[in-house]
Amino acid sequence: MSTRTLHALVLAALTAPAVVAAAAVPATLTHQGRLYDSAQVPVTGTVDVVFAIYDTAGATVPVWSELHHLTFDSGYYSAALGSIVAFPPGLFEIGRAHV
């Protein structure tokens, strides 16, 4: 086996896991936090919460949003964003054109 062939095989072996890892990126983002009411008391119970992503700071229309029915425990919550409405392709790409 030539050195060139060996280098090509090593390069292929090293880059193959990166391709598999890129394909396995989850389609959701976990968002966790704690919510307090206006009296600084942690929220409890179930609350409808809309999560949204905007393409600029002053935008009034989101490029993505979804509604979650969250159960708060002493103010703590967790939501799998993208589990109800899929994120648009390329939403998180650096330098992406505004939608």
C-alpha positions as CSV (number, residue, x, y, z in Angstrom):
1,M,0.0,0.0,0.0
2,S,1.4,3.4,-1.0
3,T,1.8,6.3,1.5
4,R,-0.7,8.3,-0.5
5,T,-3.3,5.5,-0.1
6,L,-2.6,5.2,3.6
7,H,-3.0,8.9,4.1
8,A,-6.3,8.8,2.2
9,L,-7.6,5.9,4.4
10,V,-6.5,7.7,7.6
11,L,-8.2,10.9,6.5
12,A,-11.4,9.0,5.7
13,A,-11.3,7.3,9.0
14,L,-10.9,10.5,10.9
15,T,-13.6,12.4,9.1
16,A,-16.2,9.7,9.0
17,P,-17.2,10.1,12.7
18,A,-17.7,13.9,12.1
19,V,-20.1,13.2,9.3
20,V,-22.0,10.7,11.4
21,A,-22.0,13.2,14.3
22,A,-23.3,16.0,12.1
23,A,-26.2,13.8,10.9
24,A,-27.0,12.9,14.5
25,V,-27.5,16.4,15.8
26,P,-30.8,16.5,17.6
27,A,-33.7,18.5,16.1
28,T,-34.6,20.0,19.5
29,L,-33.1,22.3,22.1
30,T,-33.7,21.9,25.8
31,H,-34.6,25.2,27.5
32,Q,-34.6,25.3,31.3
33,G,-35.3,28.1,33.7
34,R,-37.2,29.4,36.7
35,L,-40.1,31.8,36.5
36,Y,-41.3,34.2,39.2
37,D,-44.5,36.2,39.3
38,S,-44.7,40.0,39.8
39,A,-44.4,39.5,43.6
40,Q,-41.2,37.5,43.2
41,V,-42.9,34.3,44.1
42,P,-42.0,31.2,42.1
43,V,-44.7,30.2,39.7
44,T,-46.5,26.8,40.3
45,G,-49.0,24.9,38.3
46,T,-49.5,24.6,34.5
47,V,-49.1,27.6,32.3
48,D,-49.2,28.0,28.5
49,V,-45.9,29.5,27.3
50,V,-45.0,30.6,23.8
51,F,-41.3,30.4,22.8
52,A,-40.3,32.4,19.8
53,I,-37.1,33.3,17.8
54,Y,-36.8,36.6,15.9
55,D,-34.3,37.4,13.2
56,T,-33.6,40.9,14.4
57,A,-33.8,42.7,17.8
58,G,-36.7,45.0,16.6
59,A,-38.7,42.3,14.7
60,T,-42.4,41.9,15.5
61,V,-42.9,38.6,13.6
62,P,-41.0,35.5,14.8
63,V,-39.2,33.3,12.3
64,W,-40.2,30.4,14.5
65,S,-42.5,29.9,17.5
66,E,-44.3,27.2,19.4
67,L,-46.7,26.9,22.3
68,H,-45.9,24.6,25.3
69,H,-48.2,23.6,28.2
70,L,-45.6,23.7,31.0
71,T,-45.9,22.5,34.5
72,F,-43.9,24.7,36.9
73,D,-42.4,23.2,40.1
74,S,-41.4,26.0,42.5
75,G,-40.9,28.1,39.3
76,Y,-38.6,25.6,37.6
77,Y,-39.5,24.3,34.1
78,S,-38.0,22.5,31.1
79,A,-39.1,22.6,27.5
80,A,-37.9,20.7,24.4
81,L,-37.9,23.5,21.8
82,G,-38.5,22.3,18.3
83,S,-40.5,19.2,19.5
84,I,-43.9,20.7,18.4
85,V,-42.9,22.9,15.5
86,A,-39.7,21.9,13.7
87,F,-37.0,24.6,13.3
88,P,-36.8,25.9,9.7
89,P,-33.7,24.6,7.8
90,G,-30.7,26.8,8.3
91,L,-32.2,28.8,11.2
92,F,-29.1,28.6,13.3
93,E,-26.5,28.9,10.5
94,I,-24.0,31.7,10.9
95,G,-24.4,34.4,8.3
96,R,-27.8,33.1,7.3
97,A,-30.0,35.4,5.3
98,H,-32.9,36.9,7.2
99,V,-36.1,35.0,6.6
